Amino acid sequence: MSTELPEPEIAVGLPGAEGRGAPRGLGRPIERIRLVTFERSLSEVGVEGLEEILSSTPALKSREWFESDRSVRELALLRTCQRICVLALVEGSKGGSGLAERLGELGAWTVRSDDIAVRHLYRTAAGLLSRIEGERDIQDQLRSAASSVQSRHARPVLRSLLEAAVRSADRAVGEGALSVADVAAQWLLDRVGGRRVRVLILGTGAVGRRLAERLAPRAHVTLLHRSHAPEPAWTAQWGLETCGPEELRDRVARADAVVAAAKSSERILRETDLPPAAAPSPRWFIDLGLPRNLDPAIGSRPGVELVDLATLPPGRLAPDRADILTREMEDAAREGAQLLAAASIEPWIAELRSWAEAIRAEEWERALGHSGPVPEEARIAFERLSDRLVRRLLAGPTRELRDLPPTFERDLDRRRILRLFRPDDFDP
């Protein structure tokens, strides 16, 4: 993968998208802040491709990447059952090149930027890019990404952007949305017909619980937990059995179907864990893990059906519902782009404050040179006084800089404001 990042992509929704680069005419160019995303998805690389990147860097060394590239102002990692996406708020047209180089060691990524990336994020949040259209699981995964944003930016924006996408998706998708657990449960129920079968579910997270609730009315369900058993009140309500990992082989031997929905970096069930080919064995296996929880070799057994995230039947919204959801998320994405546009102005604010602080420090040193030694208490008091004066003087210009639309044309007005503070640095 090339370490050259694309120029900011232009599309409807980002004010001033007709830009031509960083504004000049000051002592140095003021670099804009922009969003760059790197993604690998199930539809592009398959389950094996996503597993490969997860196995190469189990924790996706996001902290290391963030610390090693100072042009990255903020970084978030989004992991869903359909995709792995690294979101980075970077400074300047070449910002994030170090991050791109690190990610390039793990293979080719699809790179998006600015409002194209925002639009893609909002469509992702609503499940419009998932095999299960309008899926409900992904909103929780975006919340998780929002809670783990790493930032060194003066006015953080990534968390707000992710949370705004989730709120929009929650409103647009509604309560009736499908989960991957719903589709998996229906696939199994369609195969067993009216029979009451024994189902072993590996994993007691949100997906495992949803599966249990969907299957319990028509099957004998056992949940295998790794450390903590589910609450007795909940299992009693749904008539569920529970067991620990030490019972895995025994419970598999007694099951008609096994559904895996656990967070694990290793295979939980291997082909060698199954009963001998001549003995009764589960016929249906569903693997909802990423990386996969089940050994793919299980699918080669005679009479066995094995589906995973790539082969599970897709879920489709009614065409009119899909059109409405798409329009709602497109409108929401335009609003979300405003957050990104506002963030692009922050380097101007930083420049204004930097210049003002330089003037304050210079005058303070000059005053000390004339006054001689100053008692510590007096020095602290005067430092605080000068700092407050600078903050009050900057309040109006700062507000003006932020109130101006985030377009390249209005950068001329921002330059005029900065020129008031450092006229010698202005090169007309």
CORMOZI-V521767 format. One record per residue. N is the residue number from 0. PHI is phi in whole degrees, -180 to 180 (NA if undefined). OMEGA is omega in degrees with one decimal (none if undefined). Layout:
BEGIN
n={N:N}
phi={PHI:PHI}
omega={OMEGA:OMEGA}
END
This chain:
BEGIN
n={0:1:2:3:4:5:6:7:8:9:10:11:12:13:14:15:16:17:18:19:20:21:22:23:24:25:26:27:28:29:30:31:32:33:34:35:36:37:38:39:40:41:42:43:44:45:46:47:48:49:50:51:52:53:54:55:56:57:58:59:60:61:62:63:64:65:66:67:68:69:70:71:72:73:74:75:76:77:78:79:80:81:82:83:84:85:86:87:88:89:90:91:92:93:94:95:96:97:98:99:100:101:102:103:104:105:106:107:108:109:110:111:112:113:114:115:116:117:118:119:120:121:122:123:124:125:126:127:128:129:130:131:132:133:134:135:136:137:138:139:140:141:142:143:144:145:146:147:148:149:150:151:152:153:154:155:156:157:158:159:160:161:162:163:164:165:166:167:168:169:170:171:172:173:174:175:176:177:178:179:180:181:182:183:184:185:186:187:188:189:190:191:192:193:194:195:196:197:198:199:200:201:202:203:204:205:206:207:208:209:210:211:212:213:214:215:216:217:218:219:220:221:222:223:224:225:226:227:228:229:230:231:232:233:234:235:236:237:238:239:240:241:242:243:244:245:246:247:248:249:250:251:252:253:254:255:256:257:258:259:260:261:262:263:264:265:266:267:268:269:270:271:272:273:274:275:276:277:278:279:280:281:282:283:284:285:286:287:288:289:290:291:292:293:294:295:296:297:298:299:300:301:302:303:304:305:306:307:308:309:310:311:312:313:314:315:316:317:318:319:320:321:322:323:324:325:326:327:328:329:330:331:332:333:334:335:336:337:338:339:340:341:342:343:344:345:346:347:348:349:350:351:352:353:354:355:356:357:358:359:360:361:362:363:364:365:366:367:368:369:370:371:372:373:374:375:376:377:378:379:380:381:382:383:384:385:386:387:388:389:390:391:392:393:394:395:396:397:398:399:400:401:402:403:404:405:406:407:408:409:410:411:412:413:414:415:416:417:418:419:420:421:422:423:424:425:426:427}
phi={NA:-68:-86:-75:-87:-69:-64:-52:-76:-112:-157:-60:126:-102:-55:74:-70:-86:-65:-128:122:-68:-65:-120:100:-111:-59:-152:-67:-99:-78:-79:-93:-142:-101:-127:-122:-121:-138:-128:-123:-59:-69:-91:-121:75:-62:-61:-64:-68:-63:-62:-70:-68:-76:-68:-137:-49:-99:44:-56:-66:-63:-63:-62:-64:-71:-85:-124:-73:-75:-84:-83:-146:-147:-137:-121:-110:-122:-127:-75:-112:-161:-123:-135:-104:-106:-133:-93:-121:-106:89:-66:-105:-61:89:-63:-65:-63:-61:-66:-63:-67:-61:-67:-100:118:-85:-122:-85:-109:-129:-145:53:-70:-62:-68:-63:-59:-64:-62:-67:-67:-63:-60:-90:74:-73:-108:-98:-65:-106:-61:70:-60:-90:-67:-69:-63:-65:-69:-70:-61:-63:-64:-65:-74:-115:-63:-101:-143:-131:-86:-62:-128:-53:-128:-62:-62:-62:-65:-64:-67:-65:-63:-65:-60:-64:-67:-58:-68:-75:-76:82:-74:-83:-69:-81:-113:-59:-66:-64:-67:-64:-63:-67:-58:-70:-63:-64:-82:-85:65:-89:-70:-98:-101:-99:-120:-105:-107:-96:119:-123:-79:-60:-70:-61:-68:-63:-60:-61:-67:-73:-90:-54:-65:-128:-154:-87:-110:-121:-105:-98:-107:-92:-131:-110:-73:-61:-63:-57:-63:-70:-64:-68:-59:-102:67:-100:-100:-133:-155:-99:-62:-67:-99:-53:-63:-64:-69:-62:-63:-96:-94:-92:-146:-126:-120:-107:-146:-114:-92:-149:-86:-126:-66:-83:-128:-107:-60:-73:-81:-80:-61:-54:-56:-79:-92:-57:-151:-56:-97:-117:-131:-125:-115:-105:-89:-143:-59:-62:-83:-108:-64:-57:-64:-58:-67:-85:-70:-59:80:-98:-113:-126:-123:-129:-62:-83:-110:-63:-56:-71:-109:-121:-78:-59:-52:-68:-68:-63:-64:-64:-61:-62:-63:-64:-74:-64:-63:-64:-65:-64:-67:-62:-64:-65:-61:-67:-62:-64:-64:-67:-83:-57:-59:-66:-64:-61:-66:-59:-68:-64:-65:-63:-66:-63:-64:-60:-65:-64:-70:-65:-64:-64:-65:-64:-65:-90:-94:80:-58:-120:-55:-57:-63:-68:-60:-63:-63:-69:-60:-66:-63:-65:-65:-64:-61:-63:-61:-68:-66:-83:-57:-66:-58:-63:-62:-63:-60:-77:-76:-66:-56:-79:-112:-68:-62:-76:-63:-62:-66:-65:-65:-64:-65:-66:-64:-61:-94:-134:-60:-70:-89:-92:-113:-60}
omega={178.6:176.9:176.8:178.5:178.9:170.6:-179.6:-179.8:-173.5:175.8:179.6:173.7:-179.9:-178.3:177.8:-175.6:-178.9:-172.4:-176.2:177.4:-176.9:179.5:178.1:-178.7:172.7:179.4:177.3:178.4:175.5:-175.1:178.0:173.7:178.3:-179.7:173.5:177.1:177.5:-173.0:167.0:-174.3:179.5:-177.9:-177.8:-171.7:179.5:179.9:-178.1:-180.0:178.4:177.6:-177.6:-179.5:178.7:179.5:179.4:177.7:-173.4:-177.9:-174.5:-165.1:-174.8:178.5:179.1:179.5:-178.1:-177.6:-173.5:-178.6:-174.6:176.3:175.8:-177.5:177.3:-179.8:177.4:179.7:177.8:176.5:174.0:177.5:-178.9:-171.2:169.3:-175.1:173.9:179.4:-177.2:171.0:-172.2:-178.5:175.1:-176.7:179.4:179.4:179.7:-179.7:178.0:176.7:179.5:179.7:178.4:-179.4:179.5:176.8:-178.1:178.4:-176.8:-179.9:171.0:-175.4:175.4:179.2:175.8:-172.2:172.7:179.0:178.4:179.3:179.3:179.1:-179.0:177.2:176.3:-176.9:-178.8:179.7:-179.0:179.0:-177.4:174.5:175.6:-175.1:179.2:-175.4:-174.8:-173.4:-168.5:179.7:177.1:-180.0:175.1:176.2:178.2:178.5:-179.2:-176.6:-176.0:179.6:173.7:-172.9:167.0:-176.8:-176.3:178.6:-174.2:-176.9:-174.2:-179.8:178.7:-179.9:178.9:-179.8:177.0:177.6:178.9:179.6:179.6:179.9:178.3:-179.1:-173.5:-175.4:177.6:-174.2:-174.2:-176.1:178.5:170.8:174.0:176.7:178.8:-178.9:179.2:-180.0:-179.6:177.4:-178.5:-178.9:176.8:-177.9:-177.2:179.7:-178.4:-178.6:176.0:-172.8:176.0:-177.3:174.7:178.5:178.2:-179.2:-177.7:174.9:-176.0:-178.9:178.6:179.3:178.8:176.5:-178.5:-179.3:178.9:-174.5:-173.1:-178.9:-174.8:-178.4:169.6:-172.1:172.9:175.9:175.7:179.7:-177.2:-177.7:-175.9:177.8:176.1:-178.6:-179.8:-179.0:180.0:-180.0:178.3:-180.0:-176.4:178.7:-175.9:168.9:175.8:176.8:178.3:-176.5:179.6:-180.0:-172.7:-174.2:-179.2:-178.9:176.6:-178.6:-177.8:-174.5:170.9:-178.8:177.1:176.8:-177.6:-179.3:-175.9:173.5:-177.4:177.8:-179.4:174.7:178.1:-177.6:178.7:-178.8:-179.7:177.3:-178.7:175.7:176.6:-174.6:-177.3:-176.7:175.9:-176.0:177.4:-179.9:-175.0:178.6:176.8:-178.2:180.0:-178.5:171.0:-1.0:-176.8:179.9:-174.0:176.6:179.7:-179.6:178.0:-177.9:180.0:178.6:178.6:175.8:-177.1:171.5:179.6:174.7:175.6:-175.3:-178.9:-174.6:174.7:-178.5:178.8:173.5:-175.7:172.4:171.7:-175.3:-178.8:177.9:178.7:179.3:179.6:-179.9:179.4:-179.5:-179.2:-178.9:174.9:178.0:-180.0:-179.6:177.2:176.9:178.1:179.3:178.0:176.7:179.3:179.4:178.8:179.9:-177.8:-179.2:-172.3:176.2:175.6:179.3:179.7:179.6:178.8:-178.1:178.5:179.3:-179.1:179.3:178.1:177.6:-179.6:-178.2:-179.8:-179.8:178.3:178.5:179.2:-179.9:178.6:179.8:-179.8:-172.3:-175.2:-177.8:178.9:176.9:-174.9:-178.5:179.5:179.4:-179.8:-179.1:-179.7:176.1:-179.4:179.4:-178.8:178.5:179.3:179.0:179.6:-179.4:-179.4:178.8:-178.3:-173.9:-179.1:178.2:178.8:179.1:179.2:179.9:-178.2:-177.7:178.1:179.0:-177.0:178.2:179.1:178.5:-178.9:173.8:175.7:177.7:178.8:178.2:179.0:178.7:-179.7:-178.6:178.3:-175.7:-179.5:-177.4:-178.3:-178.9:-178.2:-179.7:-171.9:none}
END
